[in-house]
Amino acid sequence: MPTVQSENPNERVNNPRWYNSHPSGIACIELIEHLPANLANATKYVWRCGLKSSETPLRDLESARWYLKREEDRIELYELDDEPKRKTDVVWRALARRVIEKDEGTLSDYLVALLAYDFDEMIYAIDKAIEELGKL
């Protein structure tokens, strides 16, 4: 169910419900602040899919897919496959597992693939959700 945006602009900036109401108790920012920018943006779009009244679920999913492709291309271009793990990996991975425990569906499928850095599976989770939107 889409979240109705508050009329208070500070609430929409500082405490948007579409990012802070996950059953895990984890806010989207807590997880994405530890990710590279493209993966953070993709995760943000999957997280809020269908919750932000000013965006359609399809647009959120297409945006997530665009950022994933961009990250995949960046890794290939700069040959970053063997990039060493950072300390922040431990943090976002632990948070992602907690979100997965309380979630079923696209966000959970996406995060499982993100934990494995499996771009094909991340894109598949998004494409599957896009296909399901077409069936509604």
Secondary structure, DSSP 8 states (H G I E B T S, - for coil): --B---S-HHHHHH--HHHH--TTS--HHHHHTTS-HHHHHHHHHHHHTTTBTTS-HHHHHHHHHHHHHHHHHHHHHTT-TT----HHHHHHHHHHHHHHHT--SHHHHHHHHHHTT-HHHHHHHHHHHHHHHHH-
